[in-house]
Amino acid sequence: MSEPFEHRRLTVRETVVARIAHDVRQPLTSIVITGAAAKQLLEQSPPDLEAVKRMLDEIVGASFRANEVFESNRVLIEDRSSRKKN
């Protein structure tokens, strides 16, 4: 394998990994922040249960978004693998 090709391949791989990390980190950060805020609301007297319910809905939504990132990248990787075989 030629050196410029190998360098380009590594650069592409690093770019893809950075994109995946960014796409996954966003919903996971949202889950952590919203979960911590919901916990604080539950510790109040009296707790704001309606706000906590809304936050739990946000956490569920962020979980689905994280799953979509994993799924879309899995499909992309499988598609590339199948194209290499053909």
PyMOL Python script that loads the backbone (N, CA, C, O; Angstrom):
from pymol import cmd

cmd.read_pdbstr("""\
ATOM      1  N   MET A   1       0.854  -1.187   0.000  1.00  0.00           N
ATOM      2  CA  MET A   1       0.000   0.000   0.000  1.00  0.00           C
ATOM      3  C   MET A   1       0.893   1.242   0.000  1.00  0.00           C
ATOM      4  O   MET A   1       1.872   1.309   0.744  1.00  0.00           O
ATOM      5  N   SER A   2       0.561   2.195  -0.815  1.00  0.00           N
ATOM      6  CA  SER A   2       1.383   3.393  -0.900  1.00  0.00           C
ATOM      7  C   SER A   2       1.175   4.276   0.325  1.00  0.00           C
ATOM      8  O   SER A   2       0.108   4.286   0.938  1.00  0.00           O
ATOM      9  N   GLU A   3       2.205   4.998   0.652  1.00  0.00           N
ATOM     10  CA  GLU A   3       2.158   5.852   1.839  1.00  0.00           C
ATOM     11  C   GLU A   3       1.077   6.930   1.766  1.00  0.00           C
ATOM     12  O   GLU A   3       0.355   7.108   2.747  1.00  0.00           O
ATOM     13  N   PRO A   4       0.925   7.667   0.643  1.00  0.00           N
ATOM     14  CA  PRO A   4      -0.150   8.679   0.574  1.00  0.00           C
ATOM     15  C   PRO A   4      -1.538   8.052   0.721  1.00  0.00           C
ATOM     16  O   PRO A   4      -2.418   8.619   1.370  1.00  0.00           O
ATOM     17  N   PHE A   5      -1.727   6.867   0.105  1.00  0.00           N
ATOM     18  CA  PHE A   5      -3.021   6.194   0.231  1.00  0.00           C
ATOM     19  C   PHE A   5      -3.292   5.807   1.684  1.00  0.00           C
ATOM     20  O   PHE A   5      -4.396   6.007   2.190  1.00  0.00           O
ATOM     21  N   GLU A   6      -2.285   5.257   2.343  1.00  0.00           N
ATOM     22  CA  GLU A   6      -2.438   4.854   3.752  1.00  0.00           C
ATOM     23  C   GLU A   6      -2.743   6.068   4.625  1.00  0.00           C
ATOM     24  O   GLU A   6      -3.599   5.998   5.507  1.00  0.00           O
ATOM     25  N   HIS A   7      -2.058   7.165   4.388  1.00  0.00           N
ATOM     26  CA  HIS A   7      -2.304   8.393   5.155  1.00  0.00           C
ATOM     27  C   HIS A   7      -3.733   8.880   4.941  1.00  0.00           C
ATOM     28  O   HIS A   7      -4.410   9.261   5.895  1.00  0.00           O
ATOM     29  N   ARG A   8      -4.193   8.868   3.687  1.00  0.00           N
ATOM     30  CA  ARG A   8      -5.549   9.314   3.362  1.00  0.00           C
ATOM     31  C   ARG A   8      -6.576   8.394   4.030  1.00  0.00           C
ATOM     32  O   ARG A   8      -7.590   8.860   4.549  1.00  0.00           O
ATOM     33  N   ARG A   9      -6.304   7.084   4.013  1.00  0.00           N
ATOM     34  CA  ARG A   9      -7.214   6.115   4.629  1.00  0.00           C
ATOM     35  C   ARG A   9      -7.319   6.359   6.139  1.00  0.00           C
ATOM     36  O   ARG A   9      -8.411   6.309   6.705  1.00  0.00           O
ATOM     37  N   LEU A  10      -6.192   6.620   6.779  1.00  0.00           N
ATOM     38  CA  LEU A  10      -6.201   6.898   8.217  1.00  0.00           C
ATOM     39  C   LEU A  10      -6.925   8.205   8.519  1.00  0.00           C
ATOM     40  O   LEU A  10      -7.642   8.304   9.514  1.00  0.00           O
ATOM     41  N   THR A  11      -6.739   9.206   7.665  1.00  0.00           N
ATOM     42  CA  THR A  11      -7.424  10.484   7.855  1.00  0.00           C
ATOM     43  C   THR A  11      -8.934  10.317   7.746  1.00  0.00           C
ATOM     44  O   THR A  11      -9.684  10.887   8.539  1.00  0.00           O
ATOM     45  N   VAL A  12      -9.376   9.543   6.773  1.00  0.00           N
ATOM     46  CA  VAL A  12     -10.808   9.283   6.617  1.00  0.00           C
ATOM     47  C   VAL A  12     -11.336   8.544   7.830  1.00  0.00           C
ATOM     48  O   VAL A  12     -12.402   8.884   8.343  1.00  0.00           O
ATOM     49  N   ARG A  13     -10.612   7.542   8.295  1.00  0.00           N
ATOM     50  CA  ARG A  13     -11.033   6.770   9.478  1.00  0.00           C
ATOM     51  C   ARG A  13     -11.143   7.679  10.700  1.00  0.00           C
ATOM     52  O   ARG A  13     -12.115   7.596  11.450  1.00  0.00           O
ATOM     53  N   GLU A  14     -10.157   8.541  10.901  1.00  0.00           N
ATOM     54  CA  GLU A  14     -10.192   9.470  12.042  1.00  0.00           C
ATOM     55  C   GLU A  14     -11.386  10.409  11.945  1.00  0.00           C
ATOM     56  O   GLU A  14     -12.022  10.708  12.955  1.00  0.00           O
ATOM     57  N   THR A  15     -11.693  10.873  10.749  1.00  0.00           N
ATOM     58  CA  THR A  15     -12.839  11.764  10.544  1.00  0.00           C
ATOM     59  C   THR A  15     -14.142  11.056  10.876  1.00  0.00           C
ATOM     60  O   THR A  15     -15.017  11.625  11.529  1.00  0.00           O
ATOM     61  N   VAL A  16     -14.268   9.818  10.429  1.00  0.00           N
ATOM     62  CA  VAL A  16     -15.486   9.037  10.701  1.00  0.00           C
ATOM     63  C   VAL A  16     -15.635   8.784  12.198  1.00  0.00           C
ATOM     64  O   VAL A  16     -16.726   8.927  12.750  1.00  0.00           O
ATOM     65  N   VAL A  17     -14.557   8.415  12.841  1.00  0.00           N
ATOM     66  CA  VAL A  17     -14.600   8.154  14.289  1.00  0.00           C
ATOM     67  C   VAL A  17     -14.980   9.429  15.045  1.00  0.00           C
ATOM     68  O   VAL A  17     -15.777   9.380  15.982  1.00  0.00           O
ATOM     69  N   ALA A  18     -14.417  10.560  14.646  1.00  0.00           N
ATOM     70  CA  ALA A  18     -14.739  11.834  15.307  1.00  0.00           C
ATOM     71  C   ALA A  18     -16.214  12.177  15.120  1.00  0.00           C
ATOM     72  O   ALA A  18     -16.863  12.649  16.054  1.00  0.00           O
ATOM     73  N   ARG A  19     -16.747  11.943  13.926  1.00  0.00           N
ATOM     74  CA  ARG A  19     -18.163  12.226  13.659  1.00  0.00           C
ATOM     75  C   ARG A  19     -19.071  11.344  14.514  1.00  0.00           C
ATOM     76  O   ARG A  19     -20.047  11.817  15.096  1.00  0.00           O
ATOM     77  N   ILE A  20     -18.738  10.062  14.580  1.00  0.00           N
ATOM     78  CA  ILE A  20     -19.541   9.145  15.391  1.00  0.00           C
ATOM     79  C   ILE A  20     -19.481   9.551  16.855  1.00  0.00           C
ATOM     80  O   ILE A  20     -20.506   9.582  17.534  1.00  0.00           O
ATOM     81  N   ALA A  21     -18.296   9.859  17.339  1.00  0.00           N
ATOM     82  CA  ALA A  21     -18.144  10.264  18.748  1.00  0.00           C
ATOM     83  C   ALA A  21     -18.978  11.507  19.040  1.00  0.00           C
ATOM     84  O   ALA A  21     -19.643  11.585  20.073  1.00  0.00           O
ATOM     85  N   HIS A  22     -18.942  12.468  18.140  1.00  0.00           N
ATOM     86  CA  HIS A  22     -19.718  13.700  18.322  1.00  0.00           C
ATOM     87  C   HIS A  22     -21.214  13.396  18.316  1.00  0.00           C
ATOM     88  O   HIS A  22     -21.959  13.879  19.169  1.00  0.00           O
ATOM     89  N   ASP A  23     -21.647  12.589  17.343  1.00  0.00           N
ATOM     90  CA  ASP A  23     -23.072  12.276  17.215  1.00  0.00           C
ATOM     91  C   ASP A  23     -23.601  11.492  18.410  1.00  0.00           C
ATOM     92  O   ASP A  23     -24.760  11.657  18.791  1.00  0.00           O
ATOM     93  N   VAL A  24     -22.770  10.645  19.003  1.00  0.00           N
ATOM     94  CA  VAL A  24     -23.188   9.859  20.168  1.00  0.00           C
ATOM     95  C   VAL A  24     -23.123  10.706  21.443  1.00  0.00           C
ATOM     96  O   VAL A  24     -23.984  10.603  22.316  1.00  0.00           O
ATOM     97  N   ARG A  25     -22.105  11.530  21.530  1.00  0.00           N
ATOM     98  CA  ARG A  25     -21.898  12.327  22.744  1.00  0.00           C
ATOM     99  C   ARG A  25     -23.052  13.294  23.004  1.00  0.00           C
ATOM    100  O   ARG A  25     -23.408  13.523  24.160  1.00  0.00           O
ATOM    101  N   GLN A  26     -23.635  13.860  21.966  1.00  0.00           N
ATOM    102  CA  GLN A  26     -24.722  14.833  22.156  1.00  0.00           C
ATOM    103  C   GLN A  26     -25.906  14.244  22.922  1.00  0.00           C
ATOM    104  O   GLN A  26     -26.280  14.800  23.955  1.00  0.00           O
ATOM    105  N   PRO A  27     -26.521  13.134  22.461  1.00  0.00           N
ATOM    106  CA  PRO A  27     -27.651  12.612  23.225  1.00  0.00           C
ATOM    107  C   PRO A  27     -27.246  12.067  24.596  1.00  0.00           C
ATOM    108  O   PRO A  27     -28.025  12.148  25.546  1.00  0.00           O
ATOM    109  N   LEU A  28     -26.039  11.515  24.708  1.00  0.00           N
ATOM    110  CA  LEU A  28     -25.614  10.998  26.009  1.00  0.00           C
ATOM    111  C   LEU A  28     -25.422  12.132  27.016  1.00  0.00           C
ATOM    112  O   LEU A  28     -25.757  11.986  28.191  1.00  0.00           O
ATOM    113  N   THR A  29     -24.888  13.251  26.555  1.00  0.00           N
ATOM    114  CA  THR A  29     -24.737  14.416  27.426  1.00  0.00           C
ATOM    115  C   THR A  29     -26.104  14.928  27.861  1.00  0.00           C
ATOM    116  O   THR A  29     -26.298  15.296  29.020  1.00  0.00           O
ATOM    117  N   SER A  30     -27.029  14.950  26.946  1.00  0.00           N
ATOM    118  CA  SER A  30     -28.396  15.372  27.264  1.00  0.00           C
ATOM    119  C   SER A  30     -29.014  14.462  28.323  1.00  0.00           C
ATOM    120  O   SER A  30     -29.683  14.936  29.241  1.00  0.00           O
ATOM    121  N   ILE A  31     -28.791  13.165  28.194  1.00  0.00           N
ATOM    122  CA  ILE A  31     -29.325  12.202  29.167  1.00  0.00           C
ATOM    123  C   ILE A  31     -28.753  12.484  30.551  1.00  0.00           C
ATOM    124  O   ILE A  31     -29.493  12.520  31.534  1.00  0.00           O
ATOM    125  N   VAL A  32     -27.454  12.680  30.631  1.00  0.00           N
ATOM    126  CA  VAL A  32     -26.794  12.919  31.922  1.00  0.00           C
ATOM    127  C   VAL A  32     -27.289  14.214  32.568  1.00  0.00           C
ATOM    128  O   VAL A  32     -27.647  14.234  33.745  1.00  0.00           O
ATOM    129  N   ILE A  33     -27.303  15.284  31.789  1.00  0.00           N
ATOM    130  CA  ILE A  33     -27.704  16.592  32.337  1.00  0.00           C
ATOM    131  C   ILE A  33     -29.173  16.578  32.768  1.00  0.00           C
ATOM    132  O   ILE A  33     -29.515  17.065  33.845  1.00  0.00           O
ATOM    133  N   THR A  34     -30.033  16.019  31.920  1.00  0.00           N
ATOM    134  CA  THR A  34     -31.458  15.993  32.232  1.00  0.00           C
ATOM    135  C   THR A  34     -31.733  15.072  33.414  1.00  0.00           C
ATOM    136  O   THR A  34     -32.570  15.383  34.261  1.00  0.00           O
ATOM    137  N   GLY A  35     -31.040  13.950  33.475  1.00  0.00           N
ATOM    138  CA  GLY A  35     -31.199  13.033  34.610  1.00  0.00           C
ATOM    139  C   GLY A  35     -30.790  13.686  35.924  1.00  0.00           C
ATOM    140  O   GLY A  35     -31.470  13.530  36.938  1.00  0.00           O
ATOM    141  N   ALA A  36     -29.683  14.414  35.906  1.00  0.00           N
ATOM    142  CA  ALA A  36     -29.226  15.104  37.123  1.00  0.00           C
ATOM    143  C   ALA A  36     -30.231  16.176  37.545  1.00  0.00           C
ATOM    144  O   ALA A  36     -30.511  16.333  38.734  1.00  0.00           O
ATOM    145  N   ALA A  37     -30.770  16.911  36.575  1.00  0.00           N
ATOM    146  CA  ALA A  37     -31.760  17.947  36.889  1.00  0.00           C
ATOM    147  C   ALA A  37     -33.039  17.318  37.449  1.00  0.00           C
ATOM    148  O   ALA A  37     -33.630  17.846  38.391  1.00  0.00           O
ATOM    149  N   ALA A  38     -33.464  16.198  36.874  1.00  0.00           N
ATOM    150  CA  ALA A  38     -34.665  15.504  37.365  1.00  0.00           C
ATOM    151  C   ALA A  38     -34.457  15.028  38.801  1.00  0.00           C
ATOM    152  O   ALA A  38     -35.361  15.116  39.633  1.00  0.00           O
ATOM    153  N   LYS A  39     -33.277  14.534  39.076  1.00  0.00           N
ATOM    154  CA  LYS A  39     -32.961  14.084  40.439  1.00  0.00           C
ATOM    155  C   LYS A  39     -33.064  15.242  41.432  1.00  0.00           C
ATOM    156  O   LYS A  39     -33.592  15.081  42.532  1.00  0.00           O
ATOM    157  N   GLN A  40     -32.557  16.406  41.036  1.00  0.00           N
ATOM    158  CA  GLN A  40     -32.652  17.577  41.916  1.00  0.00           C
ATOM    159  C   GLN A  40     -34.105  17.957  42.176  1.00  0.00           C
ATOM    160  O   GLN A  40     -34.471  18.308  43.297  1.00  0.00           O
ATOM    161  N   LEU A  41     -34.935  17.884  41.128  1.00  0.00           N
ATOM    162  CA  LEU A  41     -36.356  18.209  41.302  1.00  0.00           C
ATOM    163  C   LEU A  41     -37.050  17.221  42.233  1.00  0.00           C
ATOM    164  O   LEU A  41     -37.942  17.596  42.993  1.00  0.00           O
ATOM    165  N   LEU A  42     -36.637  15.966  42.169  1.00  0.00           N
ATOM    166  CA  LEU A  42     -37.238  14.962  43.068  1.00  0.00           C
ATOM    167  C   LEU A  42     -36.831  15.180  44.522  1.00  0.00           C
ATOM    168  O   LEU A  42     -37.556  14.789  45.437  1.00  0.00           O
ATOM    169  N   GLU A  43     -35.674  15.804  44.736  1.00  0.00           N
ATOM    170  CA  GLU A  43     -35.177  16.046  46.092  1.00  0.00           C
ATOM    171  C   GLU A  43     -35.797  17.286  46.731  1.00  0.00           C
ATOM    172  O   GLU A  43     -35.630  17.523  47.927  1.00  0.00           O
ATOM    173  N   GLN A  44     -36.520  18.081  45.922  1.00  0.00           N
ATOM    174  CA  GLN A  44     -37.186  19.264  46.463  1.00  0.00           C
ATOM    175  C   GLN A  44     -38.404  18.826  47.280  1.00  0.00           C
ATOM    176  O   GLN A  44     -38.919  17.718  47.127  1.00  0.00           O
ATOM    177  N   SER A  45     -38.838  19.726  48.142  1.00  0.00           N
ATOM    178  CA  SER A  45     -40.036  19.439  48.930  1.00  0.00           C
ATOM    179  C   SER A  45     -41.060  20.531  48.675  1.00  0.00           C
ATOM    180  O   SER A  45     -40.823  21.666  49.088  1.00  0.00           O
ATOM    181  N   PRO A  46     -42.160  20.267  48.036  1.00  0.00           N
ATOM    182  CA  PRO A  46     -42.539  18.999  47.397  1.00  0.00           C
ATOM    183  C   PRO A  46     -41.873  18.887  46.022  1.00  0.00           C
ATOM    184  O   PRO A  46     -41.551  19.899  45.399  1.00  0.00           O
ATOM    185  N   PRO A  47     -41.670  17.653  45.556  1.00  0.00           N
ATOM    186  CA  PRO A  47     -41.045  17.482  44.241  1.00  0.00           C
ATOM    187  C   PRO A  47     -41.997  17.909  43.124  1.00  0.00           C
ATOM    188  O   PRO A  47     -43.212  17.749  43.237  1.00  0.00           O
ATOM    189  N   ASP A  48     -41.438  18.448  42.059  1.00  0.00           N
ATOM    190  CA  ASP A  48     -42.225  18.863  40.895  1.00  0.00           C
ATOM    191  C   ASP A  48     -42.329  17.668  39.944  1.00  0.00           C
ATOM    192  O   ASP A  48     -41.536  17.521  39.014  1.00  0.00           O
ATOM    193  N   LEU A  49     -43.323  16.825  40.202  1.00  0.00           N
ATOM    194  CA  LEU A  49     -43.445  15.580  39.454  1.00  0.00           C
ATOM    195  C   LEU A  49     -43.763  15.793  37.973  1.00  0.00           C
ATOM    196  O   LEU A  49     -43.329  15.004  37.134  1.00  0.00           O
ATOM    197  N   GLU A  50     -44.501  16.830  37.644  1.00  0.00           N
ATOM    198  CA  GLU A  50     -44.800  17.103  36.235  1.00  0.00           C
ATOM    199  C   GLU A  50     -43.520  17.461  35.475  1.00  0.00           C
ATOM    200  O   GLU A  50     -43.316  17.012  34.348  1.00  0.00           O
ATOM    201  N   ALA A  51     -42.673  18.259  36.088  1.00  0.00           N
ATOM    202  CA  ALA A  51     -41.403  18.614  35.447  1.00  0.00           C
ATOM    203  C   ALA A  51     -40.521  17.377  35.300  1.00  0.00           C
ATOM    204  O   ALA A  51     -39.843  17.213  34.285  1.00  0.00           O
ATOM    205  N   VAL A  52     -40.527  16.519  36.298  1.00  0.00           N
ATOM    206  CA  VAL A  52     -39.734  15.290  36.233  1.00  0.00           C
ATOM    207  C   VAL A  52     -40.256  14.387  35.111  1.00  0.00           C
ATOM    208  O   VAL A  52     -39.463  13.782  34.391  1.00  0.00           O
ATOM    209  N   LYS A  53     -41.561  14.293  34.959  1.00  0.00           N
ATOM    210  CA  LYS A  53     -42.128  13.492  33.866  1.00  0.00           C
ATOM    211  C   LYS A  53     -41.676  14.028  32.510  1.00  0.00           C
ATOM    212  O   LYS A  53     -41.320  13.254  31.621  1.00  0.00           O
ATOM    213  N   ARG A  54     -41.690  15.352  32.350  1.00  0.00           N
ATOM    214  CA  ARG A  54     -41.228  15.946  31.089  1.00  0.00           C
ATOM    215  C   ARG A  54     -39.749  15.620  30.852  1.00  0.00           C
ATOM    216  O   ARG A  54     -39.338  15.313  29.734  1.00  0.00           O
ATOM    217  N   MET A  55     -38.974  15.693  31.913  1.00  0.00           N
ATOM    218  CA  MET A  55     -37.548  15.390  31.791  1.00  0.00           C
ATOM    219  C   MET A  55     -37.318  13.926  31.438  1.00  0.00           C
ATOM    220  O   MET A  55     -36.427  13.606  30.652  1.00  0.00           O
ATOM    221  N   LEU A  56     -38.112  13.047  32.011  1.00  0.00           N
ATOM    222  CA  LEU A  56     -37.985  11.632  31.671  1.00  0.00           C
ATOM    223  C   LEU A  56     -38.332  11.401  30.201  1.00  0.00           C
ATOM    224  O   LEU A  56     -37.706  10.577  29.535  1.00  0.00           O
ATOM    225  N   ASP A  57     -39.329  12.129  29.699  1.00  0.00           N
ATOM    226  CA  ASP A  57     -39.644  12.046  28.268  1.00  0.00           C
ATOM    227  C   ASP A  57     -38.456  12.502  27.429  1.00  0.00           C
ATOM    228  O   ASP A  57     -38.158  11.899  26.398  1.00  0.00           O
ATOM    229  N   GLU A  58     -37.778  13.558  27.863  1.00  0.00           N
ATOM    230  CA  GLU A  58     -36.592  14.043  27.152  1.00  0.00           C
ATOM    231  C   GLU A  58     -35.490  12.991  27.156  1.00  0.00           C
ATOM    232  O   GLU A  58     -34.806  12.790  26.153  1.00  0.00           O
ATOM    233  N   ILE A  59     -35.324  12.322  28.299  1.00  0.00           N
ATOM    234  CA  ILE A  59     -34.301  11.275  28.415  1.00  0.00           C
ATOM    235  C   ILE A  59     -34.612  10.122  27.462  1.00  0.00           C
ATOM    236  O   ILE A  59     -33.716   9.605  26.794  1.00  0.00           O
ATOM    237  N   VAL A  60     -35.870   9.727  27.402  1.00  0.00           N
ATOM    238  CA  VAL A  60     -36.265   8.654  26.478  1.00  0.00           C
ATOM    239  C   VAL A  60     -35.985   9.078  25.036  1.00  0.00           C
ATOM    240  O   VAL A  60     -35.459   8.290  24.251  1.00  0.00           O
ATOM    241  N   GLY A  61     -36.329  10.303  24.690  1.00  0.00           N
ATOM    242  CA  GLY A  61     -36.070  10.800  23.339  1.00  0.00           C
ATOM    243  C   GLY A  61     -34.588  10.809  23.010  1.00  0.00           C
ATOM    244  O   GLY A  61     -34.190  10.421  21.911  1.00  0.00           O
ATOM    245  N   ALA A  62     -33.775  11.249  23.954  1.00  0.00           N
ATOM    246  CA  ALA A  62     -32.323  11.274  23.729  1.00  0.00           C
ATOM    247  C   ALA A  62     -31.768   9.858  23.597  1.00  0.00           C
ATOM    248  O   ALA A  62     -30.834   9.622  22.830  1.00  0.00           O
ATOM    249  N   SER A  63     -32.338   8.927  24.336  1.00  0.00           N
ATOM    250  CA  SER A  63     -31.917   7.525  24.217  1.00  0.00           C
ATOM    251  C   SER A  63     -32.217   6.995  22.827  1.00  0.00           C
ATOM    252  O   SER A  63     -31.392   6.299  22.235  1.00  0.00           O
ATOM    253  N   PHE A  64     -33.394   7.320  22.302  1.00  0.00           N
ATOM    254  CA  PHE A  64     -33.737   6.904  20.943  1.00  0.00           C
ATOM    255  C   PHE A  64     -32.795   7.535  19.924  1.00  0.00           C
ATOM    256  O   PHE A  64     -32.395   6.881  18.960  1.00  0.00           O
ATOM    257  N   ARG A  65     -32.436   8.811  20.131  1.00  0.00           N
ATOM    258  CA  ARG A  65     -31.508   9.472  19.211  1.00  0.00           C
ATOM    259  C   ARG A  65     -30.135   8.786  19.228  1.00  0.00           C
ATOM    260  O   ARG A  65     -29.522   8.588  18.179  1.00  0.00           O
ATOM    261  N   ALA A  66     -29.663   8.430  20.414  1.00  0.00           N
ATOM    262  CA  ALA A  66     -28.372   7.733  20.515  1.00  0.00           C
ATOM    263  C   ALA A  66     -28.448   6.397  19.785  1.00  0.00           C
ATOM    264  O   ALA A  66     -27.517   6.016  19.075  1.00  0.00           O
ATOM    265  N   ASN A  67     -29.558   5.689  19.962  1.00  0.00           N
ATOM    266  CA  ASN A  67     -29.722   4.419  19.279  1.00  0.00           C
ATOM    267  C   ASN A  67     -29.737   4.615  17.761  1.00  0.00           C
ATOM    268  O   ASN A  67     -29.165   3.807  17.029  1.00  0.00           O
ATOM    269  N   GLU A  68     -30.380   5.670  17.289  1.00  0.00           N
ATOM    270  CA  GLU A  68     -30.409   5.957  15.851  1.00  0.00           C
ATOM    271  C   GLU A  68     -29.007   6.201  15.301  1.00  0.00           C
ATOM    272  O   GLU A  68     -28.694   5.788  14.185  1.00  0.00           O
ATOM    273  N   VAL A  69     -28.162   6.872  16.088  1.00  0.00           N
ATOM    274  CA  VAL A  69     -26.784   7.108  15.662  1.00  0.00           C
ATOM    275  C   VAL A  69     -26.062   5.774  15.507  1.00  0.00           C
ATOM    276  O   VAL A  69     -25.400   5.537  14.496  1.00  0.00           O
ATOM    277  N   PHE A  70     -26.186   4.901  16.509  1.00  0.00           N
ATOM    278  CA  PHE A  70     -25.540   3.595  16.424  1.00  0.00           C
ATOM    279  C   PHE A  70     -26.069   2.804  15.230  1.00  0.00           C
ATOM    280  O   PHE A  70     -25.296   2.203  14.484  1.00  0.00           O
ATOM    281  N   GLU A  71     -27.369   2.807  15.057  1.00  0.00           N
ATOM    282  CA  GLU A  71     -27.983   2.039  13.983  1.00  0.00           C
ATOM    283  C   GLU A  71     -27.564   2.567  12.602  1.00  0.00           C
ATOM    284  O   GLU A  71     -27.229   1.783  11.714  1.00  0.00           O
ATOM    285  N   SER A  72     -27.584   3.879  12.426  1.00  0.00           N
ATOM    286  CA  SER A  72     -27.211   4.425  11.121  1.00  0.00           C
ATOM    287  C   SER A  72     -25.752   4.139  10.802  1.00  0.00           C
ATOM    288  O   SER A  72     -25.410   3.893   9.646  1.00  0.00           O
ATOM    289  N   ASN A  73     -24.897   4.167  11.801  1.00  0.00           N
ATOM    290  CA  ASN A  73     -23.487   3.860  11.564  1.00  0.00           C
ATOM    291  C   ASN A  73     -23.280   2.371  11.322  1.00  0.00           C
ATOM    292  O   ASN A  73     -22.418   1.994  10.529  1.00  0.00           O
ATOM    293  N   ARG A  74     -24.044   1.527  11.982  1.00  0.00           N
ATOM    294  CA  ARG A  74     -23.959   0.091  11.743  1.00  0.00           C
ATOM    295  C   ARG A  74     -24.351  -0.210  10.299  1.00  0.00           C
ATOM    296  O   ARG A  74     -23.676  -0.977   9.613  1.00  0.00           O
ATOM    297  N   VAL A  75     -25.431   0.391   9.848  1.00  0.00           N
ATOM    298  CA  VAL A  75     -25.883   0.188   8.472  1.00  0.00           C
ATOM    299  C   VAL A  75     -24.828   0.687   7.492  1.00  0.00           C
ATOM    300  O   VAL A  75     -24.542   0.023   6.496  1.00  0.00           O
ATOM    301  N   LEU A  76     -24.253   1.844   7.765  1.00  0.00           N
ATOM    302  CA  LEU A  76     -23.216   2.399   6.897  1.00  0.00           C
ATOM    303  C   LEU A  76     -22.021   1.455   6.806  1.00  0.00           C
ATOM    304  O   LEU A  76     -21.510   1.196   5.716  1.00  0.00           O
ATOM    305  N   ILE A  77     -21.584   0.949   7.933  1.00  0.00           N
ATOM    306  CA  ILE A  77     -20.426   0.048   7.958  1.00  0.00           C
ATOM    307  C   ILE A  77     -20.753  -1.261   7.245  1.00  0.00           C
ATOM    308  O   ILE A  77     -19.934  -1.768   6.479  1.00  0.00           O
ATOM    309  N   GLU A  78     -21.953  -1.816   7.492  1.00  0.00           N
ATOM    310  CA  GLU A  78     -22.334  -3.055   6.821  1.00  0.00           C
ATOM    311  C   GLU A  78     -22.431  -2.843   5.315  1.00  0.00           C
ATOM    312  O   GLU A  78     -22.039  -3.714   4.538  1.00  0.00           O
ATOM    313  N   ASP A  79     -22.952  -1.691   4.899  1.00  0.00           N
ATOM    314  CA  ASP A  79     -23.077  -1.391   3.479  1.00  0.00           C
ATOM    315  C   ASP A  79     -21.700  -1.316   2.823  1.00  0.00           C
ATOM    316  O   ASP A  79     -21.497  -1.851   1.734  1.00  0.00           O
ATOM    317  N   ARG A  80     -20.765  -0.656   3.483  1.00  0.00           N
ATOM    318  CA  ARG A  80     -19.401  -0.553   2.948  1.00  0.00           C
ATOM    319  C   ARG A  80     -18.755  -1.924   2.877  1.00  0.00           C
ATOM    320  O   ARG A  80     -18.047  -2.227   1.917  1.00  0.00           O
ATOM    321  N   SER A  81     -18.994  -2.769   3.895  1.00  0.00           N
ATOM    322  CA  SER A  81     -18.410  -4.110   3.897  1.00  0.00           C
ATOM    323  C   SER A  81     -18.962  -4.939   2.747  1.00  0.00           C
ATOM    324  O   SER A  81     -18.213  -5.656   2.082  1.00  0.00           O
ATOM    325  N   SER A  82     -20.263  -4.848   2.508  1.00  0.00           N
ATOM    326  CA  SER A  82     -20.859  -5.635   1.432  1.00  0.00           C
ATOM    327  C   SER A  82     -20.382  -5.145   0.071  1.00  0.00           C
ATOM    328  O   SER A  82     -20.223  -5.949  -0.846  1.00  0.00           O
ATOM    329  N   ARG A  83     -20.150  -3.831  -0.081  1.00  0.00           N
ATOM    330  CA  ARG A  83     -19.652  -3.298  -1.354  1.00  0.00           C
ATOM    331  C   ARG A  83     -18.225  -3.757  -1.618  1.00  0.00           C
ATOM    332  O   ARG A  83     -17.850  -3.998  -2.765  1.00  0.00           O
ATOM    333  N   LYS A  84     -17.418  -3.879  -0.545  1.00  0.00           N
ATOM    334  CA  LYS A  84     -16.031  -4.338  -0.722  1.00  0.00           C
ATOM    335  C   LYS A  84     -16.004  -5.783  -1.212  1.00  0.00           C
ATOM    336  O   LYS A  84     -15.139  -6.152  -2.007  1.00  0.00           O
ATOM    337  N   LYS A  85     -16.941  -6.599  -0.744  1.00  0.00           N
ATOM    338  CA  LYS A  85     -16.987  -8.003  -1.127  1.00  0.00           C
ATOM    339  C   LYS A  85     -17.402  -8.170  -2.575  1.00  0.00           C
ATOM    340  O   LYS A  85     -17.004  -9.135  -3.228  1.00  0.00           O
ATOM    341  N   ASN A  86     -18.199  -7.236  -3.087  1.00  0.00           N
ATOM    342  CA  ASN A  86     -18.710  -7.365  -4.464  1.00  0.00           C
ATOM    343  C   ASN A  86     -17.783  -6.800  -5.481  1.00  0.00           C
ATOM    344  O   ASN A  86     -18.080  -6.838  -6.675  1.00  0.00           O
TER     345      ASN A  86
END
""", "prot")
cmd.dss("prot")
cmd.show_as("cartoon", "prot")
cmd.util.cbc("prot")
cmd.orient("prot")
